[in-house]
Amino acid sequence: MQRYFISDEDWTEREVLLKDNNAHHITRVMRMAVGEEIICNHPEGKAAICKISQMTNEIVHATIKTWLDTDAELPIQVTIAQGIPKGNKLELIIQKGTELGANGFYLFQADRSIAKWNEKNAEKRINRYEKIMKEASEQCHRNIVPSIEGAFTIEQLLDKKQAFDSVMFAYEEEAKTNNYSSLSSALKKVNKNDKILLFIGPEGGFSDREVQLLKTNDCTPVRLGKRILRTETASLYALASISYHFEELGCENE
């Protein structure tokens, strides 16, 4: 059953209004008809089965039939602080990170970021990323669409760390030593419903200055396996590992 994320103002007690891209997808792409059912997600994370009652090319009316009791979210909230990479890598990170359960993304201009964040087209880029996350959330039946903000400096993001229960950073040097700090060890200290902030460096990794800054601010360096991962792989490895640890192994501390 097709799933759509609907803004709060388009919900009433009995009906949902689907507009713009949602209406276009229903009428032009899926070619649905009155009487067909869809799943509509509320911004608060609730979802309902709805039946299409009226439709035009511009707006679709759907009647709420049944509220669903499903939760496809990770048992902890993981925000990825991603050093801005070059090319289209960020789109891949955001799309697959959404599928793997990321709660949100912060973008930051790292010392070794090759790409430079341009404030002139920032709004257009963020809108593009939000569309990618919405489509990915619909595809994998998420309860929410992740958030995205940026671009920050690493210092600005460290000012936000008080909002998180654990702050980690993927550090390639941890993969080169026998006395390493593993992601698995760090996750054993995480409790259900905790909020994690995970820093991922750009193509060249973190600079010595950034590493010292992160450590000084009590951020835990973690190894993501024995191999050095590309920036577009690192957050996906971490999210998949977190999902396996908490959802498949059931290692949830209360």
N, C-alpha and C positions, 0 to 999 in steps of 0.2 A: 504494500500500500504506500502510495506516494506521501512524503512528509514535507510540510512547509512551516517555516518560522514566521510568526505573525507579531507585529508590533502591538503593544499594550492597548493603544487607542482604538484598534480595530477589533477588539473583543467586546461583546455584550454578554448578558447572562445566558442568552440562548443561541447567539449567532456569532459567526466570524466573517469578517470581510477580507478577501484576498485581492490585492491590487498590484499594479505595476508589473514587476517581473514574475511574481507569483501567478497573477491572472494570465499573463502571456504564456507561461509554461503550461498552465492547465488547459487553456483554450487552443493554443497554436501548436505546442510541442506534444503534449500528451493527448490532445483532442478528446478530453473527457466530456461527459454529458450530464445533464441534470439527473440526480439519483445516485450517481457514483459516490464512493466514499474516499476520504483522504484523512490523513493525520495532521492535526494542527498543533504546533508547539507554542506555548505562552512564554514570554521572556523570563518568567519566574522558574521555568524548568518543567512545568506541568504540560501534559499532552492529552489531546482528546480525539476520538474518532468523530468525524463530521461528515454529514451528507450534503452534497451540492444541491441547493434549492433553486437558485437563479444564477444566470451567468450572461455576461456580455464579454466583448474582447477586452474591456477596461476594468471590469470588477466582477468578482465571483462571490456569491452569498452561500455560506455553508451553515447548516444547522448542527449544533452540538448534540451528539447522541450519547457518547459514553466517555467518561474520563478514564484514562489509563493509569495503571499503577505499575509503571516501569521506570527503571533508572539505569541508564547506560553510561553513567559517569564514573570516573575513577574514585575510589574511596578517599583519596587525598587530592588537594588542588595543586597542580603543578603549573607554574608560570615559567616560561622560557625567556631568559634575557639573552637575545641573540645579537652577537657582533655582526654588523651589517656586512654581508658577503657581496661578491660581484655577480653581475649577470642576473639570470632568473632563478638563482638558487633559493632566494628567499621565498618565492612562490611555492617551490617544492617543500621547503621546511614547514611553511604555514599549512599547506594542504595536508601533508602526511602527518604533521604534528596534531592537527585537528582530529584526524582519523584515529590517532593513537591516544587521544584523551587530554591533550593540553587544555588547561583552563584559560590561559591567556599568553600573550607574547609582548615583551618589551623589546624594542629595537634600540641598540646603542652604537655610537660611532667609536669604535675601538682604535687604539693606537695603530694597529696593523691593518685596519680596514682599507682595502684598495678602493672600493666604491665609496663615494662621498654622498651623504644625504643632502638633497637639494630641497630646501624649504619651499621653493616656488611651486614645485609639483608634488609636495608632500600630501596634500589633501587627496589629490587624484590617485596617488599610489595607495594610501590607506583605504580609500574606497574600493580599489581593486582587490586588496588583500581581504577586506571584509566580505566581499562577494565570494571569493574563493573559500573562505571559512564557512560561510552560510551554505554553499553548495556541498561542501565536504560533510558538514554536520547533518544535512538532510540525507545524504547518501548513506552515512554510517549510523543513522538513527540516534544521534546525540540528543540529550535533553536541552542543551544550551548551545549557543554559538560562542566560541571563545572571544575574548576581547583582544585588542591590539593597540599599542600606544608607541609613539616614538617620533623622532629619534632623540635619545638622551645621551648624556655623557655617562661614563661608568660611575663617576662621583654622584651624579643625580640619582642613579638607581640605588646606590648604596644608602642614600638618604631614605629610601623606601623600605629598607630591609626589616624595620621594626614591625611591619605588617605581616611578616612571615615567621613561621615557627622554625624553619631550617633554611639556610642559604648555602649553596654548594657551587663549585665551579669545576668544569671538566678540564683537567690539567694533563697535558700530554707527558710531562715529565714523570707523572705518577706511574705511567706504563713502562718506564725504563728502570725502575728500581725494585728490589725485592722487598724493601720496607715501604710498601705502598698503602695508600688509603683507598679501599674499594668502594664502589657504589653500594654493593651489598651490605657492607658494614655500616655505611651511613644510613641506609634504609631501615636497619634494625632499631634505630633510635627514633624513627618517625612513627607517630600514632595516627590512627584513623581520624579523618577530618582535618589533619594538619595542612598547613599551606607551605609549599616548597618553592623557593626561587632558585633556579638553576642557570648559571652563567655559561654560555658557550662562546668561545672566541671565534674570530673570522678565519680566513684561509691561513694566515700566518701565525695563528694562535695568540695567546696573551703575551704582551710585552713584560719584561722584568718589572717595570714600574707597576703595571696592572696586577701582576701576581702578588707583589708586596702589598699593594693597596687592599686587595681582596683578603689576604691573610691577616693583615692588621685589623680588618673589620670583622674578624671571626668567621669568615667564609671557609667552608671545608673543601679542600681539594679532593677530587675523586678520580679514580681510574676507570675508564670505560673499556675494559678488556686489555689485552696485551698489545693490541695493534693501535697505530696512530690513525685516527679516523678523520675523514674530511669534515669540514664544518657542517655540510648539509646532511651528514650521517650521524653526527654526535648526538643531537637532541632526539633523533628518532631511536637510536640505540637506548638512550636513557629512558625515554617514555615506554618503550617496549619492555625494558627490564623492570620498570616500576609496575607496569600492568601485570607482568608475570609474577612478581613478588607479592603484590597485594591481592590480585584477583584470582590467579591460578593456584598459587601456593597457599593462599588464604592467610598470609602473615600479617594480620591486622591487630595492632595493639589498641586497646580501648583508651 
